[in-house]
């Protein structure tokens, strides 16, 4: 399988560990990622919060570039995925908007390609291929699979999985030997976008997510979102201080744990970038 790879801004900067583990996992599963040449920022959230036209045209340019290569797009970042899939949906359902966007970006868009999250691309390779690549089963991990809000909502546009009880990530980890917990906060917002404007709300929502995950028996959280991961990971100490809690759940990118299961050395997986030290949990197992 070959895809147009859209890393977005975070995969080349704050989420370098997500970038590395994603490429490692795709290589193990025979997935080729071809970075879209001359890609631009998807515009989240500064574009679509100020101009509907800009909010569609900016991500649509990336789709047009991938279309010129004849490649479906894979976007690891959940925010990028939603901006791309939203632009794709609106361009295909609104001819007048499509004409305006084509004029703005000075490119044609024919709607011949699709947009996938990394979760979808990985699953489409097949669970059987994953089990064949398995070298170190994740037995002992009790994972709260945290999908966040961008990948599954609104359901008519975001098509990754069920909008209330997604299982795509749970199924991956179960195939790799881990246990996933049943918990009601899979798709709750982490409030990462409010961290500067209303820190109190961010800390409360982060506390709620950690509390429910811990109460459900999880010893770690896994996510496919480079907004949710750093927001939760960085807030653990602040949450503990504000609420008198003692949370120490490591917050993983789902591809980090997959790469670990596929035999990628822990030393290569940049776990030192995490605020909550995950190596003790992994060593104990």
C-alpha atoms as an extended CHARMM CRD file, in Angstrom:
* protein
*
       285  EXT
         1         1  UNK       CA              0.0000000000        0.0000000000        0.0000000000  PROA      1               0.0000000000
         2         2  UNK       CA              1.2170000000        3.4700000000       -0.9130000000  PROA      2               0.0000000000
         3         3  UNK       CA             -0.1570000000        6.7350000000        0.4210000000  PROA      3               0.0000000000
         4         4  UNK       CA              0.4420000000       10.4360000000        0.1780000000  PROA      4               0.0000000000
         5         5  UNK       CA              1.7850000000       11.2760000000        3.6190000000  PROA      5               0.0000000000
         6         6  UNK       CA              0.6620000000       14.5040000000        5.2390000000  PROA      6               0.0000000000
         7         7  UNK       CA              2.7570000000       15.0080000000        8.4020000000  PROA      7               0.0000000000
         8         8  UNK       CA              1.3890000000       18.4230000000        9.2820000000  PROA      8               0.0000000000
         9         9  UNK       CA              3.2780000000       20.8550000000       11.4720000000  PROA      9               0.0000000000
        10        10  UNK       CA              3.3780000000       18.8000000000       14.6760000000  PROA      10              0.0000000000
        11        11  UNK       CA              4.8870000000       15.5950000000       13.2690000000  PROA      11              0.0000000000
        12        12  UNK       CA              7.9730000000       17.5540000000       12.2130000000  PROA      12              0.0000000000
        13        13  UNK       CA              8.2830000000       19.3480000000       15.5400000000  PROA      13              0.0000000000
        14        14  UNK       CA              6.5500000000       18.7000000000       18.8610000000  PROA      14              0.0000000000
        15        15  UNK       CA              5.4590000000       15.1600000000       17.9230000000  PROA      15              0.0000000000
        16        16  UNK       CA              8.7450000000       13.8430000000       16.5540000000  PROA      16              0.0000000000
        17        17  UNK       CA              8.2620000000       10.5990000000       18.4690000000  PROA      17              0.0000000000
        18        18  UNK       CA              4.9120000000       10.1230000000       16.7370000000  PROA      18              0.0000000000
        19        19  UNK       CA              6.5780000000       10.6960000000       13.3650000000  PROA      19              0.0000000000
        20        20  UNK       CA              9.3210000000        8.1660000000       14.0560000000  PROA      20              0.0000000000
        21        21  UNK       CA              7.0510000000        5.4520000000       15.4260000000  PROA      21              0.0000000000
        22        22  UNK       CA              4.5090000000        5.9430000000       12.6300000000  PROA      22              0.0000000000
        23        23  UNK       CA              7.1560000000        5.4150000000        9.9970000000  PROA      23              0.0000000000
        24        24  UNK       CA              8.5190000000        2.3650000000       11.8280000000  PROA      24              0.0000000000
        25        25  UNK       CA              5.0810000000        0.7790000000       12.0930000000  PROA      25              0.0000000000
        26        26  UNK       CA              4.2390000000        1.4490000000        8.4510000000  PROA      26              0.0000000000
        27        27  UNK       CA              7.5590000000       -0.0150000000        7.3310000000  PROA      27              0.0000000000
        28        28  UNK       CA              6.8860000000       -3.1960000000        9.3230000000  PROA      28              0.0000000000
        29        29  UNK       CA              3.4320000000       -3.5100000000        7.7560000000  PROA      29              0.0000000000
        30        30  UNK       CA              4.5280000000       -2.8390000000        4.1800000000  PROA      30              0.0000000000
        31        31  UNK       CA              2.9150000000        0.6050000000        3.9920000000  PROA      31              0.0000000000
        32        32  UNK       CA              4.7900000000        3.1860000000        1.9090000000  PROA      32              0.0000000000
        33        33  UNK       CA              4.4200000000        6.8280000000        2.9610000000  PROA      33              0.0000000000
        34        34  UNK       CA              5.3120000000        9.3480000000        0.2780000000  PROA      34              0.0000000000
        35        35  UNK       CA              5.3980000000       12.8310000000        1.7420000000  PROA      35              0.0000000000
        36        36  UNK       CA              3.2530000000       15.2680000000       -0.2280000000  PROA      36              0.0000000000
        37        37  UNK       CA              5.6380000000       17.7340000000       -1.8990000000  PROA      37              0.0000000000
        38        38  UNK       CA              5.2770000000       21.4050000000       -0.9450000000  PROA      38              0.0000000000
        39        39  UNK       CA              2.5230000000       20.6630000000        1.5870000000  PROA      39              0.0000000000
        40        40  UNK       CA              1.2320000000       23.5150000000        3.7250000000  PROA      40              0.0000000000
        41        41  UNK       CA             -0.2660000000       23.8110000000        7.2120000000  PROA      41              0.0000000000
        42        42  UNK       CA             -3.8460000000       22.5260000000        7.4000000000  PROA      42              0.0000000000
        43        43  UNK       CA             -5.0230000000       25.7610000000        9.0220000000  PROA      43              0.0000000000
        44        44  UNK       CA             -6.2450000000       24.2760000000       12.3000000000  PROA      44              0.0000000000
        45        45  UNK       CA             -7.6010000000       26.1270000000       14.0310000000  PROA      45              0.0000000000
        46        46  UNK       CA             -6.6800000000       29.6890000000       13.0870000000  PROA      46              0.0000000000
        47        47  UNK       CA             -8.1110000000       29.4470000000        9.5520000000  PROA      47              0.0000000000
        48        48  UNK       CA            -11.4930000000       27.8130000000        9.9760000000  PROA      48              0.0000000000
        49        49  UNK       CA            -12.2550000000       29.8160000000       13.1170000000  PROA      49              0.0000000000
        50        50  UNK       CA            -11.9850000000       33.0730000000       11.1670000000  PROA      50              0.0000000000
        51        51  UNK       CA            -12.9200000000       32.2870000000        7.5430000000  PROA      51              0.0000000000
        52        52  UNK       CA            -14.9150000000       29.3990000000        6.1250000000  PROA      52              0.0000000000
        53        53  UNK       CA            -13.3560000000       29.8300000000        2.6900000000  PROA      53              0.0000000000
        54        54  UNK       CA             -9.8150000000       29.8330000000        4.0880000000  PROA      54              0.0000000000
        55        55  UNK       CA            -10.6980000000       26.9000000000        6.3430000000  PROA      55              0.0000000000
        56        56  UNK       CA            -11.5290000000       24.8350000000        3.2680000000  PROA      56              0.0000000000
        57        57  UNK       CA             -9.0440000000       26.2180000000        0.7430000000  PROA      57              0.0000000000
        58        58  UNK       CA             -5.9340000000       25.7850000000        2.9000000000  PROA      58              0.0000000000
        59        59  UNK       CA             -6.3210000000       22.0220000000        3.4880000000  PROA      59              0.0000000000
        60        60  UNK       CA             -7.8160000000       21.5380000000       -0.0030000000  PROA      60              0.0000000000
        61        61  UNK       CA             -4.5190000000       22.6190000000       -1.5550000000  PROA      61              0.0000000000
        62        62  UNK       CA             -2.8490000000       19.6180000000        0.0950000000  PROA      62              0.0000000000
        63        63  UNK       CA             -5.5390000000       17.3370000000       -1.2980000000  PROA      63              0.0000000000
        64        64  UNK       CA             -5.0180000000       18.7630000000       -4.7710000000  PROA      64              0.0000000000
        65        65  UNK       CA             -1.2750000000       18.1500000000       -4.5120000000  PROA      65              0.0000000000
        66        66  UNK       CA             -1.8630000000       14.5300000000       -3.4800000000  PROA      66              0.0000000000
        67        67  UNK       CA             -4.4310000000       14.1180000000       -6.2500000000  PROA      67              0.0000000000
        68        68  UNK       CA             -1.8110000000       15.1630000000       -8.7930000000  PROA      68              0.0000000000
        69        69  UNK       CA              0.2270000000       12.1910000000       -7.5590000000  PROA      69              0.0000000000
        70        70  UNK       CA             -2.8020000000        9.8880000000       -7.6470000000  PROA      70              0.0000000000
        71        71  UNK       CA             -2.4720000000        9.0410000000       -3.9470000000  PROA      71              0.0000000000
        72        72  UNK       CA             -4.9480000000        8.7740000000       -1.0940000000  PROA      72              0.0000000000
        73        73  UNK       CA             -3.8120000000       10.8830000000        1.8560000000  PROA      73              0.0000000000
        74        74  UNK       CA             -2.8200000000        9.5640000000        5.2900000000  PROA      74              0.0000000000
        75        75  UNK       CA             -2.7430000000       12.1170000000        8.1130000000  PROA      75              0.0000000000
        76        76  UNK       CA             -1.3860000000       11.0220000000       11.5200000000  PROA      76              0.0000000000
        77        77  UNK       CA             -2.5590000000       14.2020000000       13.2760000000  PROA      77              0.0000000000
        78        78  UNK       CA             -6.2170000000       14.0480000000       14.2810000000  PROA      78              0.0000000000
        79        79  UNK       CA             -6.6870000000       17.8000000000       13.7990000000  PROA      79              0.0000000000
        80        80  UNK       CA             -5.0840000000       17.6650000000       10.3530000000  PROA      80              0.0000000000
        81        81  UNK       CA             -7.1910000000       14.6360000000        9.4880000000  PROA      81              0.0000000000
        82        82  UNK       CA            -10.3940000000       16.4880000000       10.3610000000  PROA      82              0.0000000000
        83        83  UNK       CA             -9.4600000000       19.5990000000        8.3980000000  PROA      83              0.0000000000
        84        84  UNK       CA             -8.5380000000       17.4990000000        5.3550000000  PROA      84              0.0000000000
        85        85  UNK       CA            -11.5810000000       15.2310000000        5.4950000000  PROA      85              0.0000000000
        86        86  UNK       CA            -13.8650000000       18.2290000000        6.1050000000  PROA      86              0.0000000000
        87        87  UNK       CA            -12.4440000000       20.0500000000        3.0890000000  PROA      87              0.0000000000
        88        88  UNK       CA            -12.8280000000       16.8850000000        1.0060000000  PROA      88              0.0000000000
        89        89  UNK       CA            -16.4570000000       16.5090000000        2.1090000000  PROA      89              0.0000000000
        90        90  UNK       CA            -17.4190000000       20.1300000000        1.5170000000  PROA      90              0.0000000000
        91        91  UNK       CA            -15.7150000000       20.3100000000       -1.8830000000  PROA      91              0.0000000000
        92        92  UNK       CA            -17.5510000000       17.1660000000       -3.0120000000  PROA      92              0.0000000000
        93        93  UNK       CA            -20.9380000000       18.3840000000       -1.7570000000  PROA      93              0.0000000000
        94        94  UNK       CA            -20.8530000000       22.0900000000       -2.6010000000  PROA      94              0.0000000000
        95        95  UNK       CA            -20.0170000000       22.8790000000       -6.2720000000  PROA      95              0.0000000000
        96        96  UNK       CA            -20.1330000000       26.6490000000       -5.7040000000  PROA      96              0.0000000000
        97        97  UNK       CA            -17.6580000000       26.4270000000       -2.8200000000  PROA      97              0.0000000000
        98        98  UNK       CA            -15.4680000000       24.0850000000       -4.8680000000  PROA      98              0.0000000000
        99        99  UNK       CA            -15.2860000000       26.6610000000       -7.6710000000  PROA      99              0.0000000000
       100       100  UNK       CA            -14.2660000000       29.4040000000       -5.2130000000  PROA      100             0.0000000000
       101       101  UNK       CA            -11.6280000000       27.2040000000       -3.6010000000  PROA      101             0.0000000000
       102       102  UNK       CA            -10.1480000000       26.1900000000       -6.9600000000  PROA      102             0.0000000000
       103       103  UNK       CA             -9.8560000000       29.8740000000       -7.8540000000  PROA      103             0.0000000000
       104       104  UNK       CA             -8.1700000000       30.6930000000       -4.5490000000  PROA      104             0.0000000000
       105       105  UNK       CA             -5.6510000000       27.8580000000       -4.6920000000  PROA      105             0.0000000000
       106       106  UNK       CA             -5.2130000000       28.0700000000       -8.4990000000  PROA      106             0.0000000000
       107       107  UNK       CA             -5.6050000000       24.2960000000       -8.8190000000  PROA      107             0.0000000000
       108       108  UNK       CA             -8.2870000000       21.8600000000       -9.8470000000  PROA      108             0.0000000000
       109       109  UNK       CA             -9.7410000000       19.3480000000       -7.4260000000  PROA      109             0.0000000000
       110       110  UNK       CA            -11.5280000000       16.3780000000       -8.9750000000  PROA      110             0.0000000000
       111       111  UNK       CA            -12.3660000000       14.4670000000       -5.7890000000  PROA      111             0.0000000000
       112       112  UNK       CA            -10.6360000000       11.2780000000       -6.9180000000  PROA      112             0.0000000000
       113       113  UNK       CA             -8.7350000000       10.5500000000       -3.7100000000  PROA      113             0.0000000000
       114       114  UNK       CA             -9.6260000000        9.6680000000       -0.1310000000  PROA      114             0.0000000000
       115       115  UNK       CA             -8.4180000000       10.8280000000        3.2810000000  PROA      115             0.0000000000
       116       116  UNK       CA             -7.4590000000        8.3360000000        5.9770000000  PROA      116             0.0000000000
       117       117  UNK       CA             -6.1810000000        8.5270000000        9.5070000000  PROA      117             0.0000000000
       118       118  UNK       CA             -3.1240000000        6.4810000000       10.3850000000  PROA      118             0.0000000000
       119       119  UNK       CA             -5.3910000000        4.1920000000       12.3950000000  PROA      119             0.0000000000
       120       120  UNK       CA             -7.3910000000        3.3630000000        9.2670000000  PROA      120             0.0000000000
       121       121  UNK       CA             -4.3200000000        2.8180000000        7.1020000000  PROA      121             0.0000000000
       122       122  UNK       CA             -2.7500000000        0.5180000000        9.6760000000  PROA      122             0.0000000000
       123       123  UNK       CA             -5.9080000000       -1.5440000000       10.1840000000  PROA      123             0.0000000000
       124       124  UNK       CA             -6.4110000000       -1.9180000000        6.4450000000  PROA      124             0.0000000000
       125       125  UNK       CA             -3.0820000000       -3.7330000000        6.3040000000  PROA      125             0.0000000000
       126       126  UNK       CA             -4.8270000000       -6.4500000000        8.3380000000  PROA      126             0.0000000000
       127       127  UNK       CA             -4.6550000000       -7.6940000000       11.9200000000  PROA      127             0.0000000000
       128       128  UNK       CA             -3.1090000000      -10.9120000000       10.6080000000  PROA      128             0.0000000000
       129       129  UNK       CA             -0.1380000000       -8.9780000000        9.2400000000  PROA      129             0.0000000000
       130       130  UNK       CA              0.2510000000       -7.2840000000       12.6210000000  PROA      130             0.0000000000
       131       131  UNK       CA              0.3280000000      -10.5720000000       14.4930000000  PROA      131             0.0000000000
       132       132  UNK       CA              2.9450000000      -11.8630000000       12.0570000000  PROA      132             0.0000000000
       133       133  UNK       CA              5.0930000000       -8.7920000000       12.7500000000  PROA      133             0.0000000000
       134       134  UNK       CA              4.6560000000       -9.2030000000       16.5150000000  PROA      134             0.0000000000
       135       135  UNK       CA              7.9430000000       -9.7950000000       18.3730000000  PROA      135             0.0000000000
       136       136  UNK       CA              7.2070000000       -8.5110000000       21.8760000000  PROA      136             0.0000000000
       137       137  UNK       CA              3.5860000000       -9.0210000000       22.9580000000  PROA      137             0.0000000000
       138       138  UNK       CA              2.1740000000       -6.1810000000       25.0310000000  PROA      138             0.0000000000
       139       139  UNK       CA              0.9230000000       -8.5410000000       27.7080000000  PROA      139             0.0000000000
       140       140  UNK       CA              0.4980000000       -6.7510000000       31.0240000000  PROA      140             0.0000000000
       141       141  UNK       CA             -0.4640000000       -3.4020000000       29.5360000000  PROA      141             0.0000000000
       142       142  UNK       CA             -3.9730000000       -2.2860000000       30.4320000000  PROA      142             0.0000000000
       143       143  UNK       CA             -4.6180000000        0.4620000000       27.9410000000  PROA      143             0.0000000000
       144       144  UNK       CA             -7.3000000000        3.1280000000       27.9700000000  PROA      144             0.0000000000
       145       145  UNK       CA             -7.7050000000        3.8300000000       24.2620000000  PROA      145             0.0000000000
       146       146  UNK       CA             -8.3430000000        7.5440000000       24.0250000000  PROA      146             0.0000000000
       147       147  UNK       CA             -9.5340000000        8.5660000000       20.5590000000  PROA      147             0.0000000000
       148       148  UNK       CA            -10.3390000000       12.1770000000       21.3670000000  PROA      148             0.0000000000
       149       149  UNK       CA            -12.9890000000       14.1560000000       19.5150000000  PROA      149             0.0000000000
       150       150  UNK       CA            -11.4350000000       14.9220000000       16.1220000000  PROA      150             0.0000000000
       151       151  UNK       CA            -11.3030000000       11.4410000000       14.5720000000  PROA      151             0.0000000000
       152       152  UNK       CA            -14.9100000000       10.3560000000       15.0260000000  PROA      152             0.0000000000
       153       153  UNK       CA            -17.0160000000       13.5280000000       15.0770000000  PROA      153             0.0000000000
       154       154  UNK       CA            -19.0480000000       14.8080000000       13.3590000000  PROA      154             0.0000000000
       155       155  UNK       CA            -19.9570000000       11.2980000000       12.2020000000  PROA      155             0.0000000000
       156       156  UNK       CA            -21.1700000000       12.2610000000        8.7260000000  PROA      156             0.0000000000
       157       157  UNK       CA            -17.7060000000       13.6370000000        7.9240000000  PROA      157             0.0000000000
       158       158  UNK       CA            -15.2250000000       11.8640000000       10.2190000000  PROA      158             0.0000000000
       159       159  UNK       CA            -15.5540000000        8.2100000000        9.3310000000  PROA      159             0.0000000000
       160       160  UNK       CA            -12.8330000000        6.4800000000       11.3270000000  PROA      160             0.0000000000
       161       161  UNK       CA            -15.1520000000        4.4740000000       13.5840000000  PROA      161             0.0000000000
       162       162  UNK       CA            -18.2720000000        4.5670000000       15.7340000000  PROA      162             0.0000000000
       163       163  UNK       CA            -18.6080000000        8.1250000000       17.1170000000  PROA      163             0.0000000000
       164       164  UNK       CA            -19.5070000000        7.0090000000       20.6400000000  PROA      164             0.0000000000
       165       165  UNK       CA            -17.7030000000        3.7050000000       21.1550000000  PROA      165             0.0000000000
       166       166  UNK       CA            -14.8590000000        3.3540000000       18.6320000000  PROA      166             0.0000000000
       167       167  UNK       CA            -12.9890000000        0.0510000000       18.7830000000  PROA      167             0.0000000000
       168       168  UNK       CA            -10.4240000000        0.2710000000       15.9760000000  PROA      168             0.0000000000
       169       169  UNK       CA             -7.4990000000        1.0130000000       18.3170000000  PROA      169             0.0000000000
       170       170  UNK       CA             -8.7450000000       -1.4510000000       20.9410000000  PROA      170             0.0000000000
       171       171  UNK       CA             -8.7270000000       -4.2160000000       18.3220000000  PROA      171             0.0000000000
       172       172  UNK       CA             -5.1460000000       -3.4220000000       17.3370000000  PROA      172             0.0000000000
       173       173  UNK       CA             -3.8540000000       -3.6340000000       20.8950000000  PROA      173             0.0000000000
       174       174  UNK       CA             -5.7740000000       -6.7920000000       21.6780000000  PROA      174             0.0000000000
       175       175  UNK       CA             -4.2260000000       -8.4180000000       18.6090000000  PROA      175             0.0000000000
       176       176  UNK       CA             -0.8100000000       -7.4110000000       19.9740000000  PROA      176             0.0000000000
       177       177  UNK       CA             -1.3800000000       -9.0060000000       23.3760000000  PROA      177             0.0000000000
       178       178  UNK       CA             -2.4990000000       -6.0400000000       25.4870000000  PROA      178             0.0000000000
       179       179  UNK       CA             -5.7040000000       -5.6370000000       27.4480000000  PROA      179             0.0000000000
       180       180  UNK       CA             -7.8760000000       -2.6170000000       26.7270000000  PROA      180             0.0000000000
       181       181  UNK       CA            -10.2260000000       -1.2750000000       29.3600000000  PROA      181             0.0000000000
       182       182  UNK       CA            -13.8870000000       -0.4760000000       28.8570000000  PROA      182             0.0000000000
       183       183  UNK       CA            -14.3190000000        3.1750000000       29.7700000000  PROA      183             0.0000000000
       184       184  UNK       CA            -16.8120000000        5.9540000000       28.9010000000  PROA      184             0.0000000000
       185       185  UNK       CA            -14.3520000000        8.7580000000       28.0700000000  PROA      185             0.0000000000
       186       186  UNK       CA            -12.9500000000        7.4190000000       24.7890000000  PROA      186             0.0000000000
       187       187  UNK       CA            -14.1190000000       10.4040000000       22.7600000000  PROA      187             0.0000000000
       188       188  UNK       CA            -14.3080000000       13.1650000000       25.3680000000  PROA      188             0.0000000000
       189       189  UNK       CA            -12.4970000000       16.4200000000       24.5900000000  PROA      189             0.0000000000
       190       190  UNK       CA             -9.1930000000       17.0110000000       26.4200000000  PROA      190             0.0000000000
       191       191  UNK       CA             -9.6310000000       20.7930000000       26.0550000000  PROA      191             0.0000000000
       192       192  UNK       CA             -6.1920000000       21.2510000000       24.5170000000  PROA      192             0.0000000000
       193       193  UNK       CA             -7.4330000000       24.2780000000       22.5730000000  PROA      193             0.0000000000
       194       194  UNK       CA             -8.3040000000       26.0970000000       25.8160000000  PROA      194             0.0000000000
       195       195  UNK       CA             -4.9830000000       25.6090000000       27.5560000000  PROA      195             0.0000000000
       196       196  UNK       CA             -3.9370000000       29.2510000000       27.1280000000  PROA      196             0.0000000000
       197       197  UNK       CA             -7.3280000000       30.9230000000       27.4260000000  PROA      197             0.0000000000
       198       198  UNK       CA             -8.8590000000       28.8530000000       30.2360000000  PROA      198             0.0000000000
       199       199  UNK       CA             -6.3510000000       26.6620000000       32.0120000000  PROA      199             0.0000000000
       200       200  UNK       CA             -8.7780000000       25.7400000000       34.7950000000  PROA      200             0.0000000000
       201       201  UNK       CA            -11.1360000000       24.0290000000       32.3450000000  PROA      201             0.0000000000
       202       202  UNK       CA             -8.2110000000       22.2340000000       30.6980000000  PROA      202             0.0000000000
       203       203  UNK       CA             -6.9840000000       20.8980000000       34.0360000000  PROA      203             0.0000000000
       204       204  UNK       CA            -10.4660000000       19.7730000000       35.0570000000  PROA      204             0.0000000000
       205       205  UNK       CA            -11.0660000000       17.8770000000       31.8240000000  PROA      205             0.0000000000
       206       206  UNK       CA             -7.5850000000       16.3400000000       31.9660000000  PROA      206             0.0000000000
       207       207  UNK       CA             -8.2450000000       15.2990000000       35.5830000000  PROA      207             0.0000000000
       208       208  UNK       CA            -11.5570000000       13.7130000000       34.5950000000  PROA      208             0.0000000000
       209       209  UNK       CA             -9.9460000000       11.7100000000       31.7780000000  PROA      209             0.0000000000
       210       210  UNK       CA             -7.1230000000       10.4670000000       34.0090000000  PROA      210             0.0000000000
       211       211  UNK       CA             -9.5010000000        9.6410000000       36.8540000000  PROA      211             0.0000000000
       212       212  UNK       CA            -11.9010000000        7.6250000000       34.7230000000  PROA      212             0.0000000000
       213       213  UNK       CA             -9.0270000000        5.8130000000       33.0040000000  PROA      213             0.0000000000
       214       214  UNK       CA             -7.4520000000        4.8900000000       36.3520000000  PROA      214             0.0000000000
       215       215  UNK       CA            -10.8070000000        3.8970000000       37.8800000000  PROA      215             0.0000000000
       216       216  UNK       CA            -11.3920000000        1.6360000000       34.8770000000  PROA      216             0.0000000000
       217       217  UNK       CA             -8.1660000000       -0.2520000000       35.6230000000  PROA      217             0.0000000000
       218       218  UNK       CA             -5.8530000000        1.2820000000       33.0360000000  PROA      218             0.0000000000
       219       219  UNK       CA             -2.1140000000        1.5620000000       33.6700000000  PROA      219             0.0000000000
       220       220  UNK       CA             -1.5720000000        3.7870000000       30.6170000000  PROA      220             0.0000000000
       221       221  UNK       CA             -3.4210000000        5.7870000000       27.9760000000  PROA      221             0.0000000000
       222       222  UNK       CA             -2.8630000000        5.5590000000       24.2030000000  PROA      222             0.0000000000
       223       223  UNK       CA             -3.9720000000        8.1420000000       21.6650000000  PROA      223             0.0000000000
       224       224  UNK       CA             -3.6030000000        8.9100000000       17.9580000000  PROA      224             0.0000000000
       225       225  UNK       CA             -3.6680000000       12.6840000000       18.4810000000  PROA      225             0.0000000000
       226       226  UNK       CA             -0.6040000000       14.9750000000       18.7800000000  PROA      226             0.0000000000
       227       227  UNK       CA             -2.7730000000       17.5310000000       20.5570000000  PROA      227             0.0000000000
       228       228  UNK       CA             -4.2390000000       15.1700000000       23.1490000000  PROA      228             0.0000000000
       229       229  UNK       CA             -0.9500000000       13.3980000000       23.9210000000  PROA      229             0.0000000000
       230       230  UNK       CA              1.1250000000       16.4320000000       24.9310000000  PROA      230             0.0000000000
       231       231  UNK       CA             -1.8270000000       18.1450000000       26.5770000000  PROA      231             0.0000000000
       232       232  UNK       CA             -2.4900000000       15.1920000000       28.8940000000  PROA      232             0.0000000000
       233       233  UNK       CA              1.1820000000       14.2950000000       29.3190000000  PROA      233             0.0000000000
       234       234  UNK       CA              2.1720000000       17.8390000000       30.3120000000  PROA      234             0.0000000000
       235       235  UNK       CA             -0.7950000000       18.3350000000       32.6360000000  PROA      235             0.0000000000
       236       236  UNK       CA             -0.2440000000       15.3760000000       34.9750000000  PROA      236             0.0000000000
       237       237  UNK       CA              1.9320000000       17.3110000000       37.4370000000  PROA      237             0.0000000000
       238       238  UNK       CA             -0.3790000000       20.3440000000       37.3440000000  PROA      238             0.0000000000
       239       239  UNK       CA             -3.4580000000       18.1710000000       37.8510000000  PROA      239             0.0000000000
       240       240  UNK       CA             -1.8450000000       16.4000000000       40.8070000000  PROA      240             0.0000000000
       241       241  UNK       CA             -0.9130000000       19.7210000000       42.3880000000  PROA      241             0.0000000000
       242       242  UNK       CA             -4.3100000000       21.3480000000       41.8710000000  PROA      242             0.0000000000
       243       243  UNK       CA             -6.4710000000       18.3860000000       42.8850000000  PROA      243             0.0000000000
       244       244  UNK       CA             -4.2050000000       16.5560000000       45.3450000000  PROA      244             0.0000000000
       245       245  UNK       CA             -4.1340000000       13.4440000000       43.1460000000  PROA      245             0.0000000000
       246       246  UNK       CA             -1.1880000000       11.1810000000       42.3580000000  PROA      246             0.0000000000
       247       247  UNK       CA             -1.7490000000       10.1700000000       38.7490000000  PROA      247             0.0000000000
       248       248  UNK       CA              1.2440000000        8.6830000000       36.9660000000  PROA      248             0.0000000000
       249       249  UNK       CA             -0.3320000000        7.1410000000       33.8680000000  PROA      249             0.0000000000
       250       250  UNK       CA              2.0300000000        7.2950000000       30.8790000000  PROA      250             0.0000000000
       251       251  UNK       CA              0.3810000000        8.8040000000       27.7960000000  PROA      251             0.0000000000
       252       252  UNK       CA              1.5320000000        7.0090000000       24.6350000000  PROA      252             0.0000000000
       253       253  UNK       CA              1.0230000000        7.5570000000       20.9510000000  PROA      253             0.0000000000
       254       254  UNK       CA             -0.5840000000        4.3380000000       19.7520000000  PROA      254             0.0000000000
       255       255  UNK       CA              2.1910000000        3.8650000000       17.1930000000  PROA      255             0.0000000000
       256       256  UNK       CA              4.8330000000        3.9280000000       19.9420000000  PROA      256             0.0000000000
       257       257  UNK       CA              3.3170000000        0.8350000000       21.5290000000  PROA      257             0.0000000000
       258       258  UNK       CA              2.8400000000       -0.8290000000       18.1470000000  PROA      258             0.0000000000
       259       259  UNK       CA              6.4740000000       -0.1760000000       17.2430000000  PROA      259             0.0000000000
       260       260  UNK       CA              7.5510000000       -1.6100000000       20.5930000000  PROA      260             0.0000000000
       261       261  UNK       CA              5.4960000000       -4.7390000000       19.9110000000  PROA      261             0.0000000000
       262       262  UNK       CA              7.1040000000       -5.0290000000       16.4700000000  PROA      262             0.0000000000
       263       263  UNK       CA             10.5760000000       -5.1170000000       18.0230000000  PROA      263             0.0000000000
       264       264  UNK       CA             11.7400000000       -1.5280000000       17.6170000000  PROA      264             0.0000000000
       265       265  UNK       CA             14.1980000000       -0.9340000000       20.4960000000  PROA      265             0.0000000000
       266       266  UNK       CA             12.9130000000        1.1650000000       23.3810000000  PROA      266             0.0000000000
       267       267  UNK       CA             16.0180000000        3.3330000000       23.1390000000  PROA      267             0.0000000000
       268       268  UNK       CA             14.9990000000        4.4010000000       19.6240000000  PROA      268             0.0000000000
       269       269  UNK       CA             11.4340000000        5.3520000000       20.5000000000  PROA      269             0.0000000000
       270       270  UNK       CA             12.1840000000        8.7190000000       22.1150000000  PROA      270             0.0000000000
       271       271  UNK       CA             10.4030000000        7.9020000000       25.3740000000  PROA      271             0.0000000000
       272       272  UNK       CA             12.6240000000       10.5360000000       26.9950000000  PROA      272             0.0000000000
       273       273  UNK       CA             10.4010000000       13.1650000000       25.3760000000  PROA      273             0.0000000000
       274       274  UNK       CA              7.5030000000       12.1110000000       27.6270000000  PROA      274             0.0000000000
       275       275  UNK       CA              6.7620000000       14.0970000000       30.7810000000  PROA      275             0.0000000000
       276       276  UNK       CA              5.4090000000       11.0110000000       32.5600000000  PROA      276             0.0000000000
       277       277  UNK       CA              8.2560000000        8.4980000000       32.5100000000  PROA      277             0.0000000000
       278       278  UNK       CA              6.9620000000        5.3770000000       30.7170000000  PROA      278             0.0000000000
       279       279  UNK       CA             10.0360000000        3.1450000000       30.8620000000  PROA      279             0.0000000000
       280       280  UNK       CA              9.3700000000        2.0090000000       34.4350000000  PROA      280             0.0000000000
       281       281  UNK       CA              5.9670000000        0.6420000000       33.4400000000  PROA      281             0.0000000000
       282       282  UNK       CA              7.4720000000       -1.0920000000       30.4400000000  PROA      282             0.0000000000
       283       283  UNK       CA             10.4040000000       -2.4430000000       32.4570000000  PROA      283             0.0000000000
       284       284  UNK       CA              8.0920000000       -3.7880000000       35.1580000000  PROA      284             0.0000000000
       285       285  UNK       CA              6.2350000000       -5.7440000000       32.5310000000  PROA      285             0.0000000000
